[in-house]
Amino acid sequence: MKIKLLLKKLKQSKNVAVFGHQSPDGDCLGSISAICFLCKKYNKNVDAYIDDVISKKYEFLNLNFIKNENVEFNKYDLIISVDVASLKLLGKYGNGFISHNNSIVIDHHSNRDLIGKLNYIDCKKASCCEIIYEIIKESKQKIDSSTATFLYLGIADDTGCFVHDNTEYSSHLVASNLFKLGANYKNINYNIFKLTTQKTFDITNKLNNIIKFIDGVRYVVITMDFMKDNDFTKHDVGDYVNKLVNLEDTKIAFLMTEKQKSVYSINLRSLINYDVSKVAQKFNGGGHKQASGGEIRGKLEDCEKLIVEECLKAVRLGDSNV
């Protein structure tokens, strides 16, 4: 799909709905905000939806426009998903999305299963926000400082502030242009990459005591009872896996968190030689080579064993390619 066709479809529409993925990160939130900005520039009625709670780490941003409620799909003549690799990650909006007769998928993940009526996919981009930046640039609309900040958020978040191996020359180039457009990068860098709340600090210490390690795989299992006893939710520990993977001798790290009775989310990270996107695919998920997620159902012990086995396979495969 060409950007010009995407813009044509957008111009022809009147009412637009934009969807992001569950457990939204900075790239998802930044992409939603930026595409909504473009819709408004074209004088479209636009609503944004995510079937999940947004992490408190993003509270400093103005995200009140993103809803989590039932959608009347027939009231929208165009629907768009951004940064969503898997149909499952749309949650309760999934069936309505794939049934709509005028949908566009904008994404950058290589391992993906969400297909729209039209698709703009660029797997060479480190973030979806880089794609949205190109789309807005093609539209000739001037990016304001607020939108520049949201676009920077997505690029910085998905590249780990430009240290992950998915970081490209284009990532730095776009970020530089966003600086010129007034992006408040200092605010993003502090709140996303530096600030730690006292609660998060305390929870981290507790999680450090229940880490398990097997042949390069380091992980933590968090049950609902553990969260209740220690007064926190899954949204309070979303970044913990990023710290876990950087511990010495770790090749793959994961966080297995109980969402509801016998249902567990899986948050995976890896070093450069190890592909956790293939692990995530085994568990109804996907994502990037070094950062992916999925879901598993069943008895805790059985689920833990299965995830560890798949991670160990990925470790052995990665070791053999070194």
Backbone as numpy.savetxt, mean C-alpha at the origin, in Angstrom:
# Nx Ny Nz CAx CAy CAz Cx Cy Cz
-2.89 0.89 -22.25 -3.73 2.08 -22.25 -2.86 3.33 -22.25
-3.17 4.27 -23.13 -2.44 5.53 -23.22 -3.01 6.55 -22.22
-2.15 7.42 -21.73 -2.60 8.45 -20.80 -3.67 9.33 -21.45
-3.53 9.61 -22.73 -4.51 10.45 -23.42 -5.90 9.82 -23.40
-5.97 8.49 -23.54 -7.26 7.80 -23.47 -7.83 7.87 -22.07
-6.95 7.72 -21.06 -7.39 7.82 -19.67 -7.99 9.20 -19.40
-7.30 10.23 -19.86 -7.79 11.59 -19.65 -9.09 11.84 -20.40
-9.20 11.25 -21.58 -10.44 11.37 -22.35 -11.61 10.77 -21.60
-11.40 9.57 -21.03 -12.44 8.90 -20.25 -12.84 9.75 -19.05
-11.84 10.36 -18.41 -12.11 11.19 -17.25 -12.91 12.44 -17.65
-12.54 13.06 -18.76 -13.25 14.25 -19.22 -14.70 13.95 -19.59
-14.94 12.73 -20.08 -16.28 12.34 -20.52 -17.20 11.99 -19.36
-16.65 11.80 -18.20 -17.42 11.37 -17.04 -18.02 12.57 -16.31
-18.93 12.28 -15.41 -19.54 13.32 -14.59 -19.35 13.01 -13.10
-19.63 11.78 -12.72 -19.51 11.35 -11.33 -18.48 10.22 -11.24
-17.46 10.44 -10.42 -16.32 9.51 -10.35 -16.15 9.00 -8.92
-15.85 7.70 -8.80 -15.50 7.11 -7.51 -14.07 6.57 -7.59
-13.26 6.86 -6.59 -11.87 6.41 -6.55 -11.70 5.47 -5.37
-11.01 4.33 -5.60 -10.86 3.31 -4.57 -9.38 3.01 -4.31
-9.05 2.84 -3.02 -7.73 2.41 -2.62 -7.80 1.06 -1.93
-6.66 0.55 -1.53 -6.61 -0.79 -0.96 -6.71 -0.79 0.57
-7.07 -1.93 1.11 -7.11 -2.11 2.56 -5.70 -1.95 3.13
-5.61 -1.62 4.41 -4.33 -1.29 5.05 -3.59 -0.25 4.20
-4.23 0.89 3.94 -3.65 1.87 3.03 -2.34 2.45 3.52
-1.38 2.55 2.61 -0.08 3.15 2.92 -0.03 4.54 2.29
1.14 5.16 2.36 1.27 6.52 1.84 1.07 6.61 0.34
1.49 5.59 -0.39 1.33 5.60 -1.84 -0.15 5.52 -2.22
-0.89 4.69 -1.52 -2.33 4.58 -1.76 -3.03 5.90 -1.45
-2.76 6.46 -0.29 -3.42 7.70 0.13 -3.01 8.88 -0.74
-1.73 8.94 -1.08 -1.26 10.02 -1.95 -1.86 9.93 -3.34
-1.99 8.71 -3.86 -2.56 8.51 -5.19 -4.03 8.89 -5.22
-4.77 8.50 -4.19 -6.18 8.86 -4.10 -6.34 10.38 -4.09
-5.58 11.04 -3.23 -5.69 12.50 -3.13 -5.36 13.18 -4.45
-4.31 12.70 -5.13 -3.87 13.34 -6.37 -4.86 13.12 -7.51
-5.43 11.92 -7.61 -6.38 11.66 -8.70 -7.69 12.41 -8.43
-8.05 12.57 -7.15 -9.23 13.38 -6.80 -9.00 14.84 -7.17
-7.78 15.31 -6.96 -7.40 16.68 -7.35 -7.63 16.88 -8.84
-7.20 15.91 -9.65 -7.37 16.02 -11.10 -8.84 16.00 -11.49
-9.62 15.14 -10.84 -11.06 15.09 -11.12 -11.71 16.44 -10.85
-11.34 17.06 -9.75 -11.92 18.36 -9.40 -11.48 19.44 -10.37
-10.25 19.33 -10.88 -9.78 20.28 -11.87 -10.63 20.21 -13.14
-11.14 19.01 -13.42 -12.02 18.81 -14.57 -13.50 19.01 -14.21
-13.73 19.55 -13.01 -15.10 19.85 -12.54 -15.98 18.61 -12.44
-15.40 17.50 -11.99 -16.15 16.27 -11.79 -16.57 16.14 -10.33
-17.68 15.48 -10.12 -18.06 15.10 -8.76 -17.27 13.84 -8.42
-16.50 13.87 -7.35 -15.64 12.73 -7.04 -15.73 12.36 -5.57
-15.80 11.05 -5.31 -15.79 10.50 -3.95 -14.68 9.46 -3.86
-14.12 9.31 -2.67 -13.03 8.35 -2.46 -13.40 7.36 -1.37
-13.00 6.08 -1.57 -13.38 5.02 -0.64 -12.22 4.06 -0.36
-12.13 3.64 0.91 -11.24 2.56 1.32 -11.98 1.72 2.35
-12.00 0.42 2.16 -12.68 -0.47 3.10 -11.74 -0.82 4.26
-11.39 0.17 5.04 -10.50 -0.06 6.17 -10.35 1.23 6.96
-9.75 1.11 8.13 -9.39 2.27 8.95 -8.02 2.75 8.51
-7.83 4.05 8.45 -6.54 4.62 8.08 -5.67 4.74 9.33
-4.44 4.30 9.22 -3.51 4.30 10.35 -3.35 5.70 10.95
-3.16 5.74 12.27 -3.00 7.01 12.97 -1.75 7.77 12.55
-0.78 7.06 11.95 0.44 7.74 11.52 0.17 8.78 10.44
-1.00 8.67 9.76 -1.37 9.62 8.72 -2.36 10.67 9.20
-2.59 10.72 10.51 -3.55 11.67 11.07 -3.18 13.12 10.81
-1.91 13.41 10.63 -1.48 14.78 10.43 -1.90 15.31 9.04
-2.35 14.42 8.18 -2.82 14.80 6.86 -4.34 14.99 6.88
-4.85 15.78 5.97 -6.29 16.00 5.87 -6.89 14.92 4.97
-7.37 13.83 5.57 -7.88 12.69 4.82 -9.35 12.43 5.11
-10.04 13.43 5.64 -11.44 13.25 6.00 -12.35 13.00 4.80
-11.85 13.28 3.61 -12.65 13.09 2.40 -12.74 11.62 1.99
-11.90 10.77 2.55 -11.92 9.34 2.20 -12.94 8.63 3.08
-13.90 7.96 2.44 -15.01 7.33 3.15 -14.83 5.82 3.27
-15.52 5.25 4.27 -15.63 3.81 4.40 -17.11 3.51 4.67
-17.87 3.45 3.61 -19.31 3.24 3.71 -19.78 2.52 2.45
-21.03 2.09 2.43 -21.55 1.40 1.26 -21.60 2.33 0.06
-21.40 1.75 -1.12 -21.32 2.53 -2.35 -22.47 2.16 -3.29
-23.14 3.17 -3.82 -24.12 2.98 -4.89 -23.36 3.09 -6.21
-22.90 1.97 -6.72 -22.04 1.99 -7.90 -22.73 2.57 -9.13
-24.05 2.40 -9.21 -24.76 2.87 -10.40 -24.86 4.39 -10.48
-24.49 5.09 -9.41 -24.52 6.56 -9.46 -23.25 7.14 -10.06
-22.23 6.28 -10.26 -20.96 6.73 -10.83 -20.83 6.24 -12.27
-20.50 7.14 -13.18 -20.29 6.72 -14.57 -18.85 6.33 -14.85
-17.96 6.54 -13.86 -16.58 6.10 -13.97 -16.05 5.76 -12.57
-15.38 4.61 -12.46 -14.75 4.26 -11.19 -13.27 3.96 -11.47
-12.42 4.33 -10.52 -10.97 4.21 -10.68 -10.37 3.58 -9.43
-9.49 2.62 -9.61 -8.71 2.12 -8.48 -7.27 2.57 -8.64
-6.61 2.92 -7.53 -5.21 3.34 -7.57 -4.41 2.53 -6.56
-3.28 2.01 -7.01 -2.34 1.28 -6.14 -2.95 -0.01 -5.58
-3.93 -0.59 -6.26 -4.57 -1.82 -5.79 -4.16 -2.97 -6.69
-3.39 -3.92 -6.13 -2.90 -5.04 -6.93 -3.87 -6.21 -6.96
-4.60 -6.39 -5.88 -5.44 -7.57 -5.76 -6.90 -7.19 -5.54
-7.80 -7.92 -6.19 -9.23 -7.70 -6.02 -9.62 -7.81 -4.56
-9.00 -8.75 -3.85 -9.32 -8.97 -2.43 -9.05 -7.72 -1.60
-8.07 -6.91 -2.01 -7.69 -5.72 -1.25 -8.70 -4.58 -1.38
-9.69 -4.74 -2.27 -10.77 -3.77 -2.34 -11.83 -4.04 -1.28
-11.73 -5.20 -0.61 -12.68 -5.53 0.45 -14.11 -5.59 -0.06
-15.01 -4.93 0.65 -16.43 -4.98 0.33 -16.77 -4.31 -1.01
-15.82 -3.57 -1.57 -16.06 -2.89 -2.84 -15.67 -3.73 -4.05
-15.09 -4.90 -3.82 -14.55 -5.71 -4.91 -15.57 -6.11 -5.96
-16.66 -6.70 -5.53 -17.67 -7.18 -6.49 -18.27 -6.05 -7.30
-18.55 -4.94 -6.64 -19.10 -3.79 -7.35 -18.13 -3.23 -8.37
-16.84 -3.25 -8.02 -15.82 -2.70 -8.92 -15.72 -3.51 -10.20
-15.59 -4.83 -10.07 -15.39 -5.65 -11.28 -16.67 -5.77 -12.11
-17.81 -5.47 -11.51 -19.08 -5.54 -12.23 -19.41 -4.26 -12.99
-18.72 -3.18 -12.65 -19.02 -1.88 -13.27 -18.58 -1.87 -14.73
-19.34 -1.21 -15.57 -19.04 -1.24 -17.01 -18.06 -0.17 -17.46
-17.57 0.66 -16.54 -16.61 1.70 -16.92 -15.61 1.90 -15.78
-14.59 1.04 -15.75 -13.60 1.08 -14.66 -12.20 1.23 -15.23
-11.37 1.93 -14.46 -9.96 2.11 -14.81 -9.10 1.67 -13.62
-8.10 0.87 -13.89 -7.13 0.44 -12.88 -5.80 1.13 -13.16
-5.28 1.86 -12.17 -3.97 2.52 -12.27 -3.07 1.89 -11.21
-1.96 1.29 -11.65 -1.16 0.54 -10.67 0.27 0.36 -11.16
1.13 -0.10 -10.24 2.54 -0.31 -10.57 3.08 -1.65 -10.08
2.20 -2.52 -9.55 2.64 -3.83 -9.05 2.77 -4.84 -10.19
3.80 -5.66 -10.12 3.99 -6.69 -11.16 3.15 -7.93 -10.86
3.01 -8.28 -9.59 2.19 -9.42 -9.20 0.81 -8.90 -8.82
-0.15 -9.12 -9.71 -1.45 -8.49 -9.52 -2.54 -9.31 -10.20
-3.79 -9.14 -9.73 -4.90 -9.83 -10.37 -6.11 -8.93 -10.61
-6.05 -7.67 -10.17 -7.17 -6.76 -10.38 -7.13 -6.21 -11.81
-8.22 -6.45 -12.54 -8.31 -6.00 -13.92 -9.54 -5.12 -14.09
-9.36 -3.96 -14.71 -10.48 -3.07 -15.00 -10.85 -3.17 -16.47
-11.86 -2.43 -16.86 -12.22 -2.38 -18.28 -11.09 -1.73 -19.07
-10.40 -0.77 -18.44 -9.18 -0.18 -18.99 -8.12 -0.20 -17.88
-6.86 -0.39 -18.27 -5.79 -0.54 -17.29 -4.57 0.28 -17.69
-4.04 1.05 -16.73 -2.79 1.75 -16.95 -1.80 1.22 -15.90
-0.91 0.33 -16.33 0.02 -0.34 -15.43 1.45 -0.04 -15.86
2.26 0.41 -14.93 3.68 0.65 -15.21 4.50 0.07 -14.06
4.96 -1.15 -14.25 5.68 -1.87 -13.19 7.09 -1.33 -12.97
7.55 -0.45 -13.86 8.89 0.13 -13.70 8.90 1.28 -12.70
7.72 1.76 -12.35 7.62 2.87 -11.41 7.69 2.34 -9.98
8.42 3.06 -9.15 8.58 2.66 -7.74 7.29 2.86 -6.96
6.44 3.76 -7.42 5.21 4.06 -6.70 4.10 4.41 -7.69
2.87 4.25 -7.25 1.73 4.65 -8.06 1.69 6.16 -8.20
2.17 6.87 -7.19 2.16 8.33 -7.24 3.01 8.88 -8.39
4.06 8.15 -8.78 4.85 8.58 -9.94 4.00 8.52 -11.20
3.14 7.50 -11.29 2.24 7.38 -12.44 1.22 8.52 -12.44
0.63 8.79 -11.28 -0.35 9.86 -11.17 0.29 11.20 -11.53
1.53 11.39 -11.11 2.26 12.61 -11.46 2.33 12.77 -12.98
2.66 11.69 -13.68 2.75 11.73 -15.14 1.40 12.04 -15.77
0.35 11.46 -15.19 -1.00 11.69 -15.71 -1.39 13.16 -15.58
-1.13 13.74 -14.39 -1.47 15.16 -14.17 -0.62 16.05 -15.06
0.64 15.69 -15.21 1.54 16.46 -16.07 1.02 16.46 -17.51
0.57 15.30 -17.99 0.02 15.18 -19.34 -1.25 16.01 -19.50
-2.00 16.14 -18.40 -3.26 16.89 -18.44 -3.05 18.40 -18.56
-1.82 18.86 -18.30 -1.46 20.28 -18.33 -2.04 21.06 -17.15
-2.61 20.34 -16.17 -3.12 21.00 -14.97 -1.95 21.31 -14.03
-1.97 22.48 -13.41 -0.89 22.86 -12.50 -1.09 22.20 -11.15
-0.06 21.52 -10.68 -0.10 20.83 -9.40 0.11 21.84 -8.27
-0.83 21.89 -7.33 -0.68 22.82 -6.20 0.21 22.19 -5.13
0.56 22.97 -4.13 1.51 22.50 -3.12 0.96 21.34 -2.29
-0.35 21.35 -2.03 -0.97 20.26 -1.27 -0.88 18.94 -2.02
-1.20 18.97 -3.31 -1.13 17.76 -4.13 0.32 17.32 -4.31
1.23 18.27 -4.44 2.66 17.94 -4.53 3.11 17.21 -3.26
2.60 17.63 -2.12 2.93 16.97 -0.85 2.42 15.54 -0.82
1.18 15.33 -1.29 0.62 13.98 -1.31 1.37 13.08 -2.28
1.76 13.61 -3.42 2.52 12.82 -4.38 3.89 12.45 -3.81
4.51 13.40 -3.13 5.79 13.11 -2.48 5.62 12.04 -1.40
4.53 12.12 -0.65 4.24 11.11 0.37 4.28 9.71 -0.22
3.60 9.52 -1.35 3.54 8.20 -1.97 4.89 7.70 -2.43
5.66 8.57 -3.05 6.98 8.17 -3.55 7.91 7.85 -2.39
7.93 8.72 -1.38 8.81 8.50 -0.23 8.43 7.24 0.54
7.13 7.03 0.73 6.67 5.88 1.51 7.02 4.56 0.82
6.80 4.49 -0.49 7.04 3.23 -1.20 8.52 2.96 -1.44
9.35 3.98 -1.36 10.79 3.76 -1.54 11.53 3.74 -0.21
10.78 3.86 0.90 11.43 3.90 2.21 12.31 5.12 2.33
11.80 6.25 1.85 12.56 7.50 1.79 13.82 7.31 0.94
13.61 6.63 -0.20 14.61 6.48 -1.25 15.77 5.55 -0.87
15.50 4.55 -0.04 16.55 3.58 0.29 16.22 2.16 -0.18
14.95 1.87 -0.51 14.60 0.54 -1.00 15.17 0.33 -2.41
15.34 -0.92 -2.80 15.95 -1.21 -4.09 15.03 -0.91 -5.27
13.75 -0.60 -5.01 12.85 -0.23 -6.11 13.02 1.24 -6.51
13.84 1.99 -5.75 14.06 3.40 -6.05 14.78 3.56 -7.38
14.22 4.39 -8.25 14.78 4.63 -9.57 15.23 6.08 -9.70
15.96 6.34 -10.76 16.35 7.72 -11.08 15.11 8.60 -11.18
14.06 8.05 -11.79 12.82 8.82 -11.97 12.18 9.19 -10.64
12.38 8.33 -9.62 11.82 8.62 -8.29 12.42 9.90 -7.73
13.73 10.03 -7.84 14.42 11.24 -7.37 14.05 12.45 -8.23
13.93 12.22 -9.53 13.62 13.31 -10.44 12.23 13.89 -10.16
11.24 13.00 -10.00 9.88 13.46 -9.72 9.84 14.17 -8.37
10.53 13.58 -7.36 10.56 14.19 -6.03 11.16 15.60 -6.10
12.21 15.75 -6.90 12.84 17.06 -7.07 11.86 18.07 -7.66
11.10 17.63 -8.66 10.10 18.51 -9.27 9.00 18.87 -8.28
8.64 17.92 -7.42 7.61 18.18 -6.41 8.11 19.17 -5.37
9.42 19.13 -5.08 10.01 20.15 -4.19 9.76 21.54 -4.77
10.02 21.67 -6.07 9.86 22.96 -6.75 8.40 23.43 -6.72
7.48 22.47 -6.67 6.05 22.80 -6.67 5.51 23.06 -5.28
6.40 22.99 -4.28 6.00 23.36 -2.92 5.65 22.21 -2.00
6.04 20.97 -2.36 5.77 19.82 -1.49 6.40 20.03 -0.12
5.62 19.78 0.93 6.13 19.92 2.29 6.82 18.62 2.69
7.98 18.37 2.09 8.69 17.12 2.30 9.22 16.99 3.73
9.52 18.11 4.36 10.03 18.05 5.74 8.97 17.49 6.68
7.72 17.90 6.48 6.61 17.42 7.30 6.39 15.93 7.08
6.44 15.49 5.83 6.27 14.07 5.50 7.41 13.26 6.10
8.63 13.67 5.89 9.79 12.92 6.36 9.80 12.76 7.87
9.41 13.82 8.57 9.40 13.74 10.03 8.30 12.81 10.53
7.07 13.03 10.07 5.93 12.26 10.59 5.93 10.80 10.16
6.43 10.50 8.97 6.40 9.13 8.47 7.64 8.34 8.87
8.80 8.97 8.84 10.04 8.22 9.00 10.78 8.47 10.33
10.43 9.50 11.06 11.17 9.82 12.28 10.31 9.71 13.54
9.11 10.25 13.50 8.28 10.32 14.70 7.87 8.94 15.20
8.05 8.72 16.50 7.58 7.50 17.16 6.80 7.91 18.41
5.56 7.47 18.50 4.77 7.79 19.68 5.23 6.93 20.86
4.91 7.39 22.06 5.26 6.63 23.26 4.59 5.25 23.22
3.35 5.21 22.74 2.61 3.96 22.67 3.30 2.97 21.73
3.70 3.45 20.56 4.39 2.59 19.61 5.72 2.11 20.17
6.40 2.99 20.86 7.68 2.62 21.48 7.49 1.50 22.50
6.46 1.64 23.32 6.18 0.62 24.35 5.76 -0.71 23.73
4.92 -0.64 22.69 4.47 -1.87 22.02 5.65 -2.57 21.36
6.54 -1.79 20.75 7.71 -2.38 20.10 8.54 -3.19 21.08
8.71 -2.67 22.27 9.47 -3.40 23.30 8.82 -4.74 23.64
7.47 -4.75 23.67 6.76 -5.99 23.97 6.86 -6.99 22.82
6.78 -6.48 21.61 6.90 -7.37 20.45 8.30 -7.95 20.33
9.29 -7.17 20.73 10.67 -7.66 20.67 10.87 -8.92 21.51
10.02 -9.08 22.51 10.16 -10.25 23.41 9.49 -11.51 22.87
8.75 -11.40 21.76 8.09 -12.59 21.23 8.53 -12.89 19.78
9.68 -12.35 19.39 10.23 -12.62 18.06 10.68 -14.07 17.96
10.40 -14.67 16.81 10.87 -16.03 16.51 11.82 -15.97 15.31
12.80 -16.86 15.29 13.81 -16.84 14.22 14.16 -18.26 13.80
14.00 -18.53 12.49 14.31 -19.85 11.94 15.04 -19.69 10.61
16.32 -20.00 10.59 17.12 -20.06 9.34 16.92 -18.86 8.42
17.05 -17.67 8.96 16.95 -16.46 8.16 15.57 -15.84 8.12
14.58 -16.55 8.67 13.21 -16.03 8.71 12.90 -15.55 10.12
12.61 -14.27 10.26 12.32 -13.68 11.58 10.88 -13.18 11.56
10.12 -13.53 12.59 8.70 -13.16 12.54 8.09 -13.04 13.93
6.90 -12.40 13.94 6.13 -12.23 15.16 4.67 -12.57 14.87
4.06 -13.33 15.75 2.64 -13.67 15.66 1.88 -12.87 16.71
0.87 -12.12 16.26 0.11 -11.27 17.18 -1.35 -11.71 17.17
-1.82 -12.19 18.30 -3.23 -12.61 18.41 -4.10 -11.46 18.92
-5.40 -11.62 18.75 -6.32 -10.60 19.25 -6.23 -10.49 20.77
-6.03 -11.61 21.44 -5.88 -11.58 22.90 -4.66 -10.78 23.32
-3.55 -10.95 22.57 -2.33 -10.21 22.89 -2.55 -8.71 22.70
-3.26 -8.35 21.62 -3.56 -6.93 21.39 -4.46 -6.36 22.48
-5.45 -7.15 22.87 -6.38 -6.70 23.91 -5.67 -6.53 25.24
-4.82 -7.49 25.59 -4.10 -7.45 26.87 -3.13 -6.27 26.93
-2.62 -5.86 25.77 -1.62 -4.79 25.74 -2.15 -3.49 25.16
-3.47 -3.44 24.93 -4.17 -2.21 24.54 -3.61 -1.58 23.26
-3.62 -2.36 22.17 -3.26 -1.79 20.88 -3.99 -2.55 19.77
-3.96 -1.99 18.54 -4.59 -2.62 17.39 -3.54 -2.89 16.32
-3.95 -3.57 15.26 -3.01 -3.88 14.17 -2.47 -2.61 13.52
-3.23 -1.52 13.59 -2.79 -0.27 12.98 -1.65 0.40 13.77
-1.47 -0.02 15.02 -0.40 0.54 15.84 0.94 -0.12 15.57
0.94 -1.23 14.83 2.19 -1.98 14.63 2.50 -2.19 13.15
1.88 -1.38 12.30 2.06 -1.58 10.86 3.49 -1.46 10.38
4.30 -0.63 11.04 5.69 -0.42 10.61 6.69 -1.37 11.26
6.21 -2.18 12.18 7.14 -3.00 12.95 7.92 -3.97 12.06
7.27 -4.51 11.04 7.94 -5.48 10.17 9.12 -4.85 9.43
9.08 -3.53 9.20 10.20 -2.85 8.55 11.43 -2.83 9.44
11.21 -2.78 10.73 12.33 -2.85 11.67 12.83 -4.29 11.79
11.90 -5.22 11.76 12.22 -6.64 11.93 13.16 -7.13 10.83
12.90 -6.72 9.59 13.70 -7.23 8.48 15.13 -6.71 8.51
15.36 -5.62 9.24 16.71 -5.06 9.30 17.55 -5.59 10.45
16.99 -6.51 11.23 17.77 -7.14 12.28 18.84 -8.06 11.67
19.98 -8.11 12.28 21.10 -8.90 11.77 20.69 -10.35 11.50
21.15 -10.88 10.36 20.94 -12.27 9.93 19.53 -12.54 9.40
18.69 -11.52 9.34 17.34 -11.70 8.80 17.37 -11.58 7.28
16.70 -12.51 6.62 16.58 -12.48 5.16 15.13 -12.18 4.77
14.20 -12.77 5.49 12.78 -12.51 5.31 12.14 -12.31 6.67
11.28 -11.31 6.77 10.56 -11.05 8.02 9.07 -10.98 7.73
8.27 -11.41 8.68 6.83 -11.23 8.51 6.14 -11.02 9.85
5.01 -10.35 9.75 4.12 -10.10 10.88 2.82 -10.83 10.57
2.42 -11.71 11.45 1.16 -12.45 11.30 0.21 -11.95 12.37
-0.83 -11.23 11.94 -1.71 -10.53 12.88 -3.14 -11.03 12.74
-3.74 -11.41 13.85 -5.11 -11.91 13.84 -6.09 -10.75 13.63
-6.84 -10.79 12.52 -7.82 -9.75 12.19 -9.17 -10.05 12.85
-9.55 -11.30 12.81 -10.76 -11.80 13.45 -10.51 -13.27 13.77
-11.44 -13.92 14.40 -11.22 -15.29 14.85 -10.74 -16.17 13.70
-9.51 -16.69 13.84 -8.91 -17.62 12.88 -8.66 -17.01 11.50
-8.57 -15.69 11.41 -8.22 -15.01 10.16 -7.02 -14.10 10.44
-5.96 -14.29 9.67 -4.70 -13.58 9.95 -4.21 -12.82 8.71
-3.83 -11.58 8.91 -3.16 -10.83 7.85 -1.66 -11.14 7.92
-1.02 -11.11 6.78 0.42 -11.40 6.69 1.12 -10.21 6.06
2.09 -9.66 6.76 2.85 -8.51 6.26 4.30 -8.96 6.10
4.79 -9.00 4.87 6.10 -9.58 4.55 7.09 -8.54 4.07
8.35 -8.70 4.48 9.45 -7.88 3.99 10.67 -8.77 3.75
11.57 -8.35 2.87 12.75 -9.16 2.60 13.93 -8.30 2.18
15.11 -8.91 2.23 16.30 -8.28 1.68 16.27 -8.44 0.17
17.21 -7.79 -0.52 17.16 -7.65 -1.96 17.12 -8.96 -2.74
17.75 -10.03 -2.25 17.83 -11.28 -3.00 16.63 -12.20 -2.82
15.66 -11.78 -2.02 14.56 -12.68 -1.65 13.21 -12.09 -2.05
12.40 -12.90 -2.72 11.14 -12.43 -3.30 9.95 -12.87 -2.45
9.39 -11.94 -1.67 8.24 -12.28 -0.84 6.91 -12.08 -1.56
6.94 -11.49 -2.76 5.68 -11.35 -3.50 5.14 -12.73 -3.88
6.03 -13.67 -4.15 5.60 -15.03 -4.49 5.06 -15.76 -3.26
5.60 -15.42 -2.11 5.06 -15.98 -0.86 3.65 -15.45 -0.65
3.48 -14.14 -0.84 2.17 -13.51 -0.65 1.11 -14.10 -1.58
1.51 -14.44 -2.81 0.57 -15.00 -3.77 0.01 -16.34 -3.29
0.79 -17.04 -2.50 0.32 -18.33 -1.94 -0.80 -18.11 -0.94
-0.91 -16.88 -0.44 -1.87 -16.57 0.61 -2.81 -15.43 0.17
-3.31 -15.53 -1.06 -4.33 -14.60 -1.57 -3.89 -13.15 -1.53
-2.61 -12.90 -1.75 -2.12 -11.53 -1.70 -1.16 -11.24 -2.83
-0.31 -10.25 -2.62 0.66 -9.84 -3.63 1.37 -8.59 -3.18
2.02 -7.95 -4.13 2.75 -6.73 -3.81 4.07 -6.67 -4.52
5.07 -6.16 -3.82 6.40 -6.01 -4.40 7.31 -7.15 -3.97
8.44 -7.25 -4.66 9.41 -8.32 -4.36 9.86 -8.27 -2.90
10.08 -7.08 -2.38 10.59 -6.95 -1.01 9.55 -6.51 0.01
8.34 -6.25 -0.45 7.28 -5.81 0.46 5.93 -6.27 -0.07
5.33 -7.22 0.61 4.05 -7.78 0.15 3.17 -8.13 1.34
1.94 -8.52 1.02 1.01 -8.91 2.08 -0.01 -9.90 1.58
-0.63 -10.61 2.52 -1.65 -11.58 2.17 -2.53 -11.89 3.36
-3.26 -12.98 3.27 -4.19 -13.37 4.33 -4.30 -14.88 4.38
-4.49 -15.42 5.57 -4.62 -16.86 5.75 -5.67 -17.14 6.82
-6.38 -18.26 6.66 -7.43 -18.65 7.61 -7.14 -20.05 8.13
-7.45 -20.26 9.40 -7.27 -21.58 9.99 -6.75 -21.51 11.41
-6.32 -22.66 11.92 -5.76 -22.71 13.26 -4.42 -21.98 13.29
-4.17 -21.28 14.37 -2.97 -20.46 14.48 -1.71 -21.26 14.18
-1.56 -22.40 14.82 -0.34 -23.20 14.66 -0.15 -23.65 13.23
-1.26 -24.06 12.58 -1.18 -24.52 11.19 -0.82 -23.37 10.25
-1.43 -22.22 10.47 -1.15 -21.06 9.64 0.30 -20.61 9.77
0.76 -20.54 11.00 2.15 -20.14 11.25 3.11 -21.08 10.55
2.85 -22.38 10.64 3.72 -23.38 10.02 3.77 -23.21 8.51
2.60 -22.97 7.89 2.55 -22.82 6.44 3.31 -21.59 5.96
3.15 -20.48 6.68 3.84 -19.25 6.27 5.36 -19.42 6.41
5.78 -20.00 7.51 7.21 -20.21 7.73 7.79 -21.11 6.63
7.07 -22.16 6.27 7.54 -23.08 5.22 7.72 -22.35 3.90
6.77 -21.50 3.53 6.88 -20.77 2.27 8.01 -19.75 2.31
8.20 -19.13 3.46 9.31 -18.17 3.61 10.65 -18.87 3.51
10.75 -20.04 4.11 12.01 -20.80 4.04 12.31 -21.23 2.61
11.28 -21.56 1.84 11.46 -21.90 0.42 12.03 -20.69 -0.32
11.47 -19.51 -0.01 11.93 -18.27 -0.65 13.37 -17.95 -0.26
13.73 -18.26 0.98 15.11 -18.05 1.44 16.06 -18.97 0.68
15.70 -20.23 0.57 16.56 -21.19 -0.13 16.71 -20.81 -1.61
15.61 -20.37 -2.22 15.67 -19.97 -3.62 16.55 -18.74 -3.78
16.40 -17.79 -2.87 17.23 -16.59 -2.93 18.70 -16.89 -2.70
18.99 -17.78 -1.78 20.38 -18.18 -1.50 21.03 -18.85 -2.72
20.23 -19.64 -3.44 20.76 -20.37 -4.59 21.08 -19.45 -5.76
20.48 -18.25 -5.75 20.71 -17.30 -6.85 21.79 -16.27 -6.55
22.30 -16.32 -5.31 23.33 -15.34 -4.92 24.65 -15.65 -5.62
